[in-house]
Amino acid sequence: MKHVFGPVSSKRLGQSLGVDLLPSKSCTWNCVYCQLGRTKAFETERREFYPKEEILSEILDAVASSKKIDWITFVGSGETTLYKGLDWLIAGVKKATDIPLAVITNGSLFCDPEVRRELLEADAVLPSLNAGSAELFERIDRPAPGFSFERHIDGMRSFRQEYTGKLWVEVMLIAGLNDSDAALQDMADVLKEIRPDMIHLVLPTRPAPESVVGLPDEVLVQRAVFILSAAAPVLQPAKGEMQLGSADDLLDTVTGIATRHPLQERELEAALGKLFDGDAAKIGEALEMLHASGRFEKVRQGGELYWIVRTVQLPD
Ligand code: SF4
């Protein structure tokens, strides 16, 4: 499938069927922690990157053939709301299934009333907030010209006023950048104005394009939870366990996931272990087949070995 991947398991969204609406990488920001690598050229104009009928048809096929899906999640190779026609897709999914639908976004286009309107029927929207000041916002998210911190916060506030679904704001906690008490307090103050239903604290556990991205230790994570919880309940970070649906289309399934999320080798091995009931010979054969496909490159970062798809931009 071209647009649909998973289901991928996560603490936040259970078994989540990912839907990628954009060519890689199409984004309004160039975050220091982006697992897709650096943004080579900003994309700021909304359009229907792929025919919406094609995307909907893939979603419905995946829903019909997957055993368990807790959420259908629009996410992927850039900023999701650059896709024009989200309302048509959301309506099409809702007409066909009761599975709730989430949209992961950086929220940078919420200042556009049309974007806010197109998202109204989503069950959950998960925008990003990584800084409580313009200076830190510029350092972490490195937005396209004109996409200022004030514009970002105004858009988030307006969206909250109009949207009645679950607003879960995602905060990426980066050691040495936004994990000081002052930075967290600034974020908590902004979050109080935005009034999310929940804050999802996430960590940069995957390869990042910039060396300034560090993983905070547990003490700092708990400090962040404490400070941010003044604004809304905080869901603490957790690693999801990846699950692979079947052995039939293993290569395409792993490629689909690794294109969007660099895979820890041990995460991949654990998922293969589950798929093959711990049969070491089959696990070894599968790893050999995936490796021999030539689609993947192995990258070591932070003591972990990751599999990434060769077309994904590598960190320096
Ligand atoms: S992390 Fe998300 S918002 Fe940031 S550059 Fe990457 S795709 Fe864009």
Residues whose N, C-alpha, C, O or C-beta is under 5 A from the ligand:
A	BS01	SF4	C27 W29 N30 C31 C34 G76 G78 E79 N106
